Amino acid sequence: MAQSGALSVLTIATLRGGRNGADPPDALPEVQCVAAFNVDWYRATLARKRGGSDAINLTGGTNWTGTLSSMFRHVPGAIEGASELWAVDDEATPLVKRLTGGTSWANVTLDDNISGSAQEVNWCSFNGKLFMAYDSAVDRTHVWDPDVSKVRRMGLGVPPAPTGALAAGAVTDTRTYKVAWTRQVGGVTVRRSELSAALSQTMAAQQTTITRGTAPGEGETHWELYVASTDGIYVLLATTVIATTTAVDNNASLATFTTLAPTVGINTVFPSTRYLSTDGNRLLGAGSWETGVQNSRVWFTPVLGDNNIGDDERYVNSVSRKNYVDLNENDGGYITGLSLPLEGSIYVFKYRQIHKLVPTGELTTPYLPYLVSKTVGCIAHKTIQLGEDQNGHPCLYFMSAMGPYRIGDNGLERVGMDLDDLWAGMNLEATTVVAHAIWYNEQAKRQYWVWFASGTSNVPDSQAVFHSESGTPTAQGIRGGWSVYTGALASSRASCLFSSTLGATMSKALKPYVAQETANSMYKADTTATSDNTIPFQAYVVTRPYTLGGEAQRFTVHYPTLTAEVSSGVTITVTISRDYGLETKSGTVSLTAAGSETRVRRKAEGAALAGCQAVQFQIGDASAVANSWKLDRLMVPYDVEASA
């Protein structure tokens, strides 16, 4: 359509306000759009097509045959370059493998197999070890111990009571005996169990041979024999290598033995917890896989250095000290998630409750609980992510039954109102995975990626991305900043961040890694690829309606001019829709440079319509195609027609 005369110009300079499907299209602010598929606004104003995904090599060790269902980045100690990628599949007996120091995976030996759902395996790096919470045949949390290169039970279990046999000797006394398992490394005790039940022996010019019970096979190297006379004060009588099953008491007096037994309860083993976290000095576990055990309790270890014997693998349950907090056991359901510390405090979530554990610095009461909300909670532990708000301040993102929320400088804030139309279709009854998420800060992108199950799907089949820098505080919560990702990337059962470059030294730069809803398949996302492992996807935005002639007049839209970054061989389609889809016209713009220019500014010829009362613009790919592009602005000439 020819353009002549003095025309008005509509300039669409930014859509960083993101998608808004909650409000009527006409009510959207200028910076928001009706649809934003597979785009972000990283160093772009109108839109940038998201990066593609590369398949990750999964060879090495036993082949995975099931769907990868849980993933984690483990950093042993503080050495980022030694980071490891862990994953587990959903076979009847789930297979766990780790990727470390290269590109080949290796099997991981577990003392106790995973008997529950693989997707419910939760992880925590602490003190150079990788702790794992999963359902097994024993009531214990587990840990990857690099010293023995396997996943074993935390701590050491309580020994059975010893047995004794009397013979002639030098003792006339009534004595009781208890034993403890220990593990020594280089002659130093690094783990100790609780004491066993007591054996009582009455001796008259006799000695007793004490026989330990069956060793548990939990890495113990020695066993300790404690003895008490009628005063009930237990002292260490002997430390014996585990291969020797007996020790003899023929000591007429116990006065020479001065090492007292440990306080009862200080070496209590961690139960089979569901969720794990750390404040940097302690390990915390919440919920339980066992029946009859508190499901609203948070257990925590003593701080490192408490007594330097298994501090990271035990909790204290003594008369004077209780290393656990109960949070309304019979109110609000079970615990559903546990955060990393935000400003020093740990947040504990139930389905419709939030509690805050505030550190006190006291030995006997390390945390004080405070109720944050009795209406908002978290639906999935793996959606809880530490991130940043629009000002770069730390905050905590998580998924509630009503969509995403966050906790930060302004307390509890709703984040996802602009996608209420999508959250309304979220399948909260999904039987496999309801949702999972990551906080993605590569090159300061500051994005919260969340996958969720929709409709009748039992696994996540939808993905939304929040760009925190574009979020705006309002009376309704945080508005703006959302886009929707589709294609192969959206169907993902698990996610985590891991090194962008794999090798003997893993890169510090991180990328999203996702376990596909396809057996034995993993992607690295947001790469320079222009497709998801050769599967192309379509990216575009749809603007709000514009009533350029006012409410009572029609207008004519002429060829729009698009400004965009040069991208050789890429064609952008601009489609004009009048009166909410009554009629459409399209034009194309080539982003191929004519010379040495870095940006193009070209008309979308063919995209013009007359007799409009309202117009919208769809800008981007005409169909799924492998390409990349970044768009700056769209300028649309128009003139108002004479009144009818």
N, C-alpha and C positions, 0 to 999 in steps of 0.2 A: 504494500500500500504506500503510495507516494506520501512524502512528508513535505509540507510547505507552510509558509506563514510563521507567525510567532506562536510557538507552542509552549505550554507549561511542561515541566519535567518532574516526574516522581523519581526520587533517588532512594534506593534501598541500599543503605550503606553497611548495615550490620544486622545479623540475626543471632548474635551471641546470647540473646535471651533464651534461645533454644525452643524446643517443642513444648506446646501447651495444648493438651487434649482435654483439659478439665473445663475450660471456659468456652463460651460460644465464640466462633471465629471472629465475629465483628468486635468482640470485647478485648481482643488481644492487644497488648501494647506494640509499638512499632518494632521493637527489637525481637519479638517472638514470632514463631511460625506455627503453622498447623501441623506440619510433618517435618521430621529431620531424620532421614534414614542413612545410616552408615557414614555419617559425617561428624567432624568435631570442629572446634574453632581454635586449634592450636596455631598461633601466628597467622590466623586468617580472620576475616570479618564476616563475609557472606557465608562461606562454608569451605571445608577442606575434606576431601574424601579420606576416610580412615585408611590406615595401613592394612596390608593383607597379612596372611599367616603362612608359616612354613612348617612342614611336618618334621617332627623330631625323631631321630633314629632311636629305636627301642631295642636294638640287638644287644646281646650279651646276657649270659645266664640262661635260665629256663625261659622259654617264650611265654609271654603273657597271652592267654587265650580269652580272658574276660575283658569287660569294660573297666578301664582305669577309673577308680572311684574316690580316691583321696590322694592328695599331693601335698608336699611341704618342702620348703627350703630350709635346710639345717646348716647353721654356721657353727662349726666346732670351735669354741673359744671366740676370739675376736679377729680371726683371720678370714677376711672376706674371700680371698682368693682360694681358700680351701673349702668353700661352700659345697654342699651336696644336695642333689635333688632326689627326693624319696617319693615313691608311689606304690599303690596297692590296687590290685584288681579284684573283681567280684566273683571269682570262681568259688565253688563250694568250700574249698580250703583256700582262702585268699593268698596270693603270691605277693610278697613284698620284695622290692628291689631298690637299689640306690645307684645313683650316677655320681661318680667322684673322680676327679683327676683325669678327665678325658671325655670320651664320647661313648664308652662302652658301659652297659649296665651290669650289675652283679647281684646275685641272689643274697638275701638276708636271712640268716638263721634265727628262728624264734624258738625260745624254750617252750612257749605256750602259743599254739596256733590261735588265730582270730576265729572265734566261733560266732560272732555277731556279724552285722552288716559292714562290709568294707568301707562304705561311704561314711560310716560313723566313727572311723578312726580319727582321733585328734592328736595333735602334736605340740611339743614345746621344746625349744632349745634352751638349755640351762647348764651352766658350769661345764661346758665342753661336751655334754652328753645330749642325746635326743630322747626325750621322754615321750611315751606313747600311751594313750588312753584308748582301750578297746575292750570289748566283751570277750572273755576267754573262760576256760574251765576253772580258773582260780580267782579268788577275790583279791586281786593285786593289780596295781598299775605297773607298767613295764618301762624299760629303759634300754636304749642302745648304748652299750658300753664299749668304747673303742679299745679298751685294754684287753677285752676278750673277744671282740669282733662278733658280737651277737646281741640279740634282744633278749634280755633276761628280766626276771622279776625285780622290782625295786626292793632294796633292803635285804634282810634275811628273816625268814620265818621263825616262829617260836619253836624251839626244840621240844620233843617229847620228854617226859620225865625220865631221868636216868634210873638204872637198876643197880643193885649192890649185892655183893657177896662177902660174908664175914670169914675171917681167919684169925689165928692167934697173932697178937701184936701188942702195941704199947698204949693203946687208947682206952680209957674208961670214961665214957661221956655219951650223952645223947646228942647226936648231930643230924642236921638236915643238909641236903646237897641239891644244888641247882646247876644247870649248865647253860652256856650261851654259845652260839655259833659266831665265828669271826672270820673276816678275810684280812690277810696281811699282804702288803706289797713292800718288798724290801725290808721286812722286819717291822713295818709300821702297820698298826691296825687301822683299816680304812672303813670297815663296816662291822657292826655288831648287832646281834639279835636281842630281843627281850630274853629274860631268864625263863627257864622252863618251870614247870610245876616241881614241887619239892619231893625228894626222897628222904625219909627219916630212918636213921639207923641208931640203935642203942647198943653200945659196945662196952664190954667188961674185959679189960686186958686183951683187946682184939684190934684188928685193923679191918678196913673195908676196901674192896676193889669196886670202883664205880665204872659202870659200862654206859657209855652214851647211847642214845637212840639212833635210829637210822638218819643219816645226813640227808638234807633235802636236795643236794645238787644244785645249789644256787650260787656257786662260786666260793663257798666257804673253804678256807685253807686250814683252820685250827678250831679247836673247841676249848672253852674255858670252864673250869670246875670251881664253883663257889661253895663255901661251907660256912655254916653258922652253928654255934653252940646254943645253949639254952637262952642266951641273951638275944638271939634272933638277928645279930649283926653279921651279915654275910661278907666274907673276905675271899679274895682270889687265892685258891690253893694251887692250881696248876693250869698251864697253857700247853695244849698237846696238839701235835699235827693231826689233821683229820684222818689220816690213814691208820693211826693208832686209836683203838676204840676204848681203851681202859686207862684209868689213872688210879693210884693207890693213896689212901689216907692212912698213914701210920704215925701221925704227928701227935705226940702226947699233949702238946700245947699249941693253940692257935695264935698266941701272942706275937709270934714273929711274922705273921702275915698281916700286912698293913694296907694293902690295896683293897679298898671297899668296892662292893658290887655297885654297878650303876643304879641310879634311882629307877624304881619301877615305873615303866611307862614312857621313858625317854627314847626308846628305840622301837616304838610302835610302827608297824609297816603301813604304808599307804594302801587303802582299799582300792577296789577296781573303780576308779573315777571315770566320769564321762568326758570332762572338759579340763584343760590344763592352761596355766598361765604362769607368768613370773613377774616379780617386781625388780628383778636383777639381783636380789640377795636371797630370795626364797622361791621355792616352787609352790604353786597353789593348784589344788584339784577340787572339782565341784561335781555334785551329783554322784550317782552310783549305778552300776550295772546289776547289782545284786538285790534280790527281794528282801524286805525286812530291814534294809539299811536306809538311813536318812537320804532323801533325794533333794533336800533343800539345805544341805550342809556344804560349807567350804572348808577343806583341810589345807593346812600349810606347814611347810617344813620350818625348822629353826633357821635363823640366818646362817650363812656360811661363816665358819669360824666359831660357832657356838661351843662345840667341843672337838671339832675336826675329826669326828668319827661318823661318817655317813650322814653329814648334815643335810645333803641334798636328797636323801632317800628315806627319811624317817619323819615322823611327827611325834610330838610330845603329848601324852595323855596320862599325866601324873595327877596326884592329889592337888598339887598347888598350881598346875599349869596345864591348860587345855589349848592345843594348837588347832582349833577349829571354831567356826562361827555358824550358828543355825539361823536361817532366814525364813521364818514363818513356815514351818514344815507342813502345816495343815491349812495353809492359806495361799491361794494364787497359783497352785500347781507346782510342778517340779522346776528345777533350774534348767534353763535352755541354752545358757551361754555364759562365757566368762571373758572379760576383756583383759588386754594388757594395760599397764598403768597409764592414766591420764592425769597429769599434774600430781603424780604420786599416788593416786587413788585407783583401786580396782573396782570395776562395775560388774555386778552380778545380775543376770537377767533371768526372769521367768517369762512365761508366755505373755502375761499382762502385768508384769511388775518389774521395777528396776530398783536395785539396792546398791549403795555405795559403801565400800570398805575404805575407811580413812585410816592411814597409819598413825600410830600414837607414839612410836619410839619406845614403848614399854615392853619388858620381857614377858610378863604374864598376860597382857592384853594387847597384842600387837596391832589389832585392827578394831575400830568401832564401826558398827553398821548404821547406815542411815537410809531411810526409805526415800527414793527419788520420785517414783510414780507408782500408783496402783491401777493405772488404766493403760499405760503403754509398756510393752515388753519387746522381746526379740523372738522371732520364729525359727532362727537357725544360727547356731554358734559361728559358723564359717562366714557369716555376713558381717561380723563385728570387726571393724578395721579402724586402726588409728590413721588419721589423715589431717587435713588442714581446712580451715574455713576460707572465705573470700579474702580475708586479711592476712592469711598465712599463719594464723594462730592454730595450735593443736586442737583437735576435736576427735570425737569418736562417732563413726557412722555404723548403723545397723539397720536391719530390716524388721519392721513390725508387721503385724497383721494388716495394717493400713498403709504399708509402704515404708519408704526409708525415713529415718529420723537421725538426728545427731545430737550429741552432748558436747558443749563447748563453753565459750566465754559467756554466752547468753542462756546457759542452762539447756533444757530440753527443747529442741526445735524440730518441727516437721520440715522435711526437705523435699518430699516427692509429690506435692499436691498437683503439680502440672501434669503428672502422669496418672492421675486418679482413674482415668478410663482404662488404663492397663492394669493397675493394681486391683481393680474390681474383678478382673478375670484371672487373678492369680489363684492357683490351685493349692490352697492351704492344706488340703488333705492328701497331697502327693505322698505316696508310700515309699519312694526311693530317696529323692532329694527335692526339697521345696525350693531352696535358694542357696547360693554361695556368692562370694564377692572378693574383690581385691581393692587395695588403694594403690593407684598407679601414678608414680611421680617422675617417670623418666623424662629428662630434659624439662623438669618443672611443669609437667602437664597438669598435675594436681586433679586427678580424675578418680571417681569412685565407680568401678565397674561392678554391676550386679546382674547375675543370671537368675531366672526364676521360672518355675513351672506354671504354665497357663492352661486354661480350659480343663481338659481331663488328663493332661499329660502328667505322668508320675516322675518326670525328670525335667530339669530346666530346658526349655525350648525357646526362651525369649531373653533378650539382653537389653539393658538400659545403662547409659553412661551419664554421670553427673560431672559437669565441669565446674569445680568449686569457685574458680575465679569469676564466673559469670552469675553466681548466686546472689540474690538481692534480698536482704531482710525486709519482711513486711509483717503486717499484723496477723496474717495467716500462716506465717512461717517463712521459710526460704523459698523464693520463687525464681524460676529461670535456670538455664544451664543444662537442660537435658536433651539428649538425643537417643535414638534407638538403633541398635545394631541388629542386622538380620544376616541370613546366610548360614554357612556351615559353622561359623564362629559361635553363633547363638545357642547351638545345641551342645552344651558342655556340662558334664557332670561334676567337675571339680576344677579348681584353679589355684595358682600361686604365682609369685614372682620368682624368676630365676635369671641366671646370667645370660646376657645377650650373646656372649661368645663363650663357647665351651672349649675347654682345653685342660692342660696340666695345671694351669692357674686359671680359675674361673673369673670372668670379668666382673667388675664391680657394678657396671651398668646393667640394669635389670629390665626384663621384658615379661609380659604376662604369658604364662604357660597354662594351657587348658587341656583337660582330658575330654576328648570327644565322646559323644554318645554313640560311639562305634567301637567295637572290640579292638583292643590293641592299637589305639590311635591317640596321639598327642600333638598339639600345635603350639608353636611359639607365635604370639600375635604381635600386631603393630610393628611389622617389619617393613622393609622396602618392597616386599612382594606386592603385586597388584591384584592378587586373588587369594582365596583361602585354600592353599594347597592345590592349586590349579582350578579351583571352583570359583568362577567370577561372581561378583555381587553388584547390585545396583545401588548407587548413592544419589540422593537428591534431597532438596528442600522444597516445601510448598509454603508460600507466604500466606499471611492473613489476607482477607478481602480488603480492597481499597475502593472507596466510593469517591472517585475523583471529581465527579460533577456535583457533589452534594447529594442530598437525599431526594431531590425532585427532578434532577436532570440526568440525561444520558451523556455519555462521552465516548470518544474514539481513542483507542490506544494504538500508537504507531510502533515501528520496529524498535525494540529495546536495544540498548548498547551494554554489553558486558565487558567489565574489566577483570582480567584474570592473569595469573602467573603463566608464563609460557610452559607448555607441556607438549612435546612433539607427538604428532599423530593422534591427539585427543580431540574429540568433538563433544561440545556441550550442547544439550538441547534445552531451549527455553520454550515452555508451553504456556500460553495465556488461556485462562478459563474465565469466561464471563458468566455472571449471574449464577454462581455456585454449580458450574458444570453444564449449563444449558448449551454452551458452544465452546469449542476449543480450537486454537490454531497454534502451530509450532514452527519454530525456526531453529537453525543451528549456528554454532559459532566454533570455528577452528581455533585451537590454542597453539597451533604450530607457528613458530616465528617466521616472519617474512625476511628478516635480516638478523641483526645482532641484538634486537630488543629483548628485554627480560620479562616484559608484560605486553599483553595484547589488549586492544580496546576496539571491539568490533560489534557490528549490528547483527542481530538475529533476524535476518530477512525472512519474511513469511509469517512472522509472529505479530499479527496486527488484527484488531477487531473493532467493529463499530457497534453502536447501539447498546453500549454497556451501562448497566447500573452499578455493577461491582465487578472487580477483576481480581484474580489471584494468579500467581506465577509459580510454575514448577521449574526448577533449575537444577540441572545435573545430567545424569546418565538417562538415556532413553530406555535402556534395558540393562541386564546384567552384563558387564564387560570388564575386562582386565585393563585398568588404567589408573592414573592418579592425577589429581588436579587440586588447585587452590583458587578460590574465587574471591574477588575483592568487593565488587559492587555491581548493581544493575541500575541503569538509568533509563527511564521509560517516558518518552514524549507523549503527550496527550492533548487533546482539545475538547472543550465542552460543546456539545451540540445545542442547537437552538431548542428552546422549550417547546414541547408538543402543544 
